[in-house]
Amino acid sequence: MAETFKVGDRIVHRLFGKGTVTDILPINDDIVVTIDFDSGKTKKLCAYIAKLEKLQKKDKIKTDD
């Protein structure tokens, strides 16, 4: 398993776009990830097969005081 996910992670899928992980179910050498996509759809996908990518946390925006 190349990528690990946890509830609350932001991910991207090539067809469904960006979303948030809401549940994880380990199955053999893969995990089934439930994702609430920004489009309003919820999907359950096998992480390895779906080739999900975890989005990096955005750096905090620095402001000049």
VMD Tcl script that draws the C-alpha trace (Angstrom):
set ca {
  {0.00 0.00 0.00}
  {1.79 3.12 -1.18}
  {-0.34 5.90 0.32}
  {-1.93 5.97 3.76}
  {-5.09 7.91 4.48}
  {-6.93 9.02 7.58}
  {-10.33 10.56 8.19}
  {-10.22 14.27 7.36}
  {-7.51 13.98 4.68}
  {-8.09 15.99 1.53}
  {-7.60 13.94 -1.64}
  {-7.94 14.27 -5.39}
  {-9.29 11.74 -7.90}
  {-8.74 12.11 -11.64}
  {-12.48 11.94 -12.47}
  {-14.32 13.05 -9.32}
  {-11.99 15.88 -8.30}
  {-11.23 16.98 -4.76}
  {-12.83 15.57 -1.65}
  {-12.51 14.72 2.03}
  {-12.00 11.23 3.50}
  {-14.87 10.38 5.87}
  {-14.28 6.66 6.53}
  {-11.60 3.99 6.01}
  {-12.01 0.21 5.81}
  {-8.85 -1.92 5.46}
  {-9.32 -4.91 3.12}
  {-6.36 -7.22 2.45}
  {-3.60 -5.16 0.77}
  {-5.87 -2.20 0.02}
  {-8.26 0.11 1.82}
  {-11.77 1.20 0.91}
  {-11.97 4.95 1.38}
  {-15.29 6.78 1.69}
  {-14.95 10.26 0.23}
  {-17.30 13.24 0.27}
  {-16.38 15.04 -2.94}
  {-16.67 18.81 -3.29}
  {-19.28 18.19 -6.02}
  {-21.65 16.85 -3.33}
  {-21.25 13.18 -4.30}
  {-20.07 10.50 -1.87}
  {-18.09 7.53 -3.20}
  {-16.46 4.42 -1.75}
  {-13.26 3.67 -3.64}
  {-10.36 1.25 -3.30}
  {-7.40 3.56 -2.74}
  {-4.89 1.58 -4.80}
  {-7.19 0.93 -7.77}
  {-8.55 4.49 -7.81}
  {-5.01 5.93 -7.55}
  {-6.08 8.51 -5.02}
  {-3.61 11.26 -4.23}
  {-3.42 13.02 -0.90}
  {-3.42 16.80 -1.21}
  {-0.68 18.62 0.64}
  {-1.70 20.99 3.40}
  {-1.50 24.55 2.17}
  {1.15 26.69 3.73}
  {-0.17 29.41 5.97}
  {-0.39 32.75 4.22}
  {2.02 35.20 5.75}
  {0.76 38.72 6.20}
  {2.81 41.85 6.74}
  {1.91 43.61 9.98}
}
mol new
graphics top color blue
foreach p $ca { graphics top sphere $p radius 0.5 }
foreach p [lrange $ca 0 end-1] q [lrange $ca 1 end] { graphics top cylinder $p $q radius 0.2 }
display resetview
